Amino acid sequence: TNVSQLEPALLRGAAWVTLWDQLLAGYLAPSVFTDSLLNALPIEQNELIVDRLLGYLGGVYWNYGGAEERRNLAPQIEVLLWSQVNSNRSRSVRSAFYASYRKLALSEEATARLERLWLEEESVEGLPLSEPDQIALASGLALRGLSNAEDILDQQRQRIQNPDRLARFDFVRPALSSNLAIRKAFFHFLAQAENRNREAWVLNGLQYLHHPLRAADSIEFIQPALKLLTEIQATGDIFFPGRWLDVNLGGHNSIDAADIVTEFLNNSESLSPRLRLKVQQSADKLFRSASLIYGWAPNRAR
């Protein structure tokens, strides 16, 4: 309740980190933490703390609540973020709020605003959208299930001037499709080692595939992604297995998803200790969120 009154800023920042840890440990309800964030963000003046609080807001919004809770929270969060975008704060702080608004906006009204921003029918003074911003905005609109999503993606493709960004956009676009069959084909495409050469592109596509808004559909990809782990280690960069796990598990918080990972760990005795630890590390957020939201209790993985 009083965290925003703490001085100096270092103490206040440490308090927020401690509160976040209490949420992860199950001692502080996500709803209480979110209320504290929404009270603090309009008055916090330290830019580093603002950035951290916005990161926490995105984390609790997408990972530590269910779909219905997100829908209920969205209007309040959108109003707060948009008010700060149009405030007299510094450009860097307004930009941080603007980026969060584009990532978190979910209501029909806010989604319509995102589309107007992408169409350049509306803009924010002093904060023009870069080409990567426009690509992210078009991709976010597709994830939100707009009926004209394919038209938006077609138009966005015509806008892209940078050839590397265009190639990346074409690579990941199937992951944005509203057609589940196309998204399935994209995952099976990635199962072939020769199609994973551009690892950053692969991770980008998987982030879209497993976005929380698509989690109900993408849960079927978790088990095959885990089964590919040993091959991923053999064919990819040293850091790729951990990143592969992060994006394949990061958008999920359901009991079913947590059970899939637990079953994999329990039934994969030949998995190397190093890879087992990577799975446990990447699944930590999934396990914690499934426990906090739904009361999931695992059968302890060996």
Buried (B, 14 or more C-beta within 10 A) or exposed (E): EEBBEBEEBEEBBEBBEEBBEBBBEEEBEBEEBBBBBBBBBEEBEBBEBBBBBBEBBBBBBBBBBBEEBBEEBBBEBBBBBBEBBEEEBEEEBBBBBBBBBBBBBBBEEBBEBBBEBBEEEEEBEEBEBEBEBBBBBBBBBBBBEBEEBBEBBEEBBEEBEEEEEBEBBEBBBBBBBBEEEEBBEBBEBBBEEEBBEBBEBBBBBBBBBBBBBBBEEBBEBBBEBBEBBBEBBEEBEEEBBBBBBBBBBBBBBBBBBBBBBBBBBEEBEEBEEEBBEBBBEBBEBBBBBBBBBBEBEBEEBE
